[in-house]
């Protein structure tokens, strides 16, 4: 099966760097799935899930708060504001953070900038919640390991 190298980088570390069969992400223009030899592209990423398919059809999930993606024929680089493995997300904590952000947006907003900030927080927490729930329902096991382990 053809593969390409996927690298996911946050401000803190290289979170993932391995060959994969495909990856799906949410861009500013919609959901895309990248396969080997994809046409080059650079795009902004929205908060959402990263679905990684490994050789043998094993699937890994991550939540991302946003960032950018660069696609080359043999490599994909995701520069993420933050990213978490599905199994590391505390579903209750994500639900509570989403509720707090929604409450703040409804009661404390003074201007458009604050509205945008709390809306972005809600989107980030909703992405974390979706990934945690999908992981829990499907029992998806992640093989994502921190770089260097």
Secondary structure by P-SEA (a helix, b strand, c coil): cbbbbbbbbccccccccccccbbbbbccccbbbbccccccbbbbbcbbbbbbbcccbbbbbbbbcbbbbbbcccbbbbbcccccccccccaaaaaaaaaaaaaaaacccccaaaaaaaaaaaaaaaaaaaaaaaaaaaccccccccccc
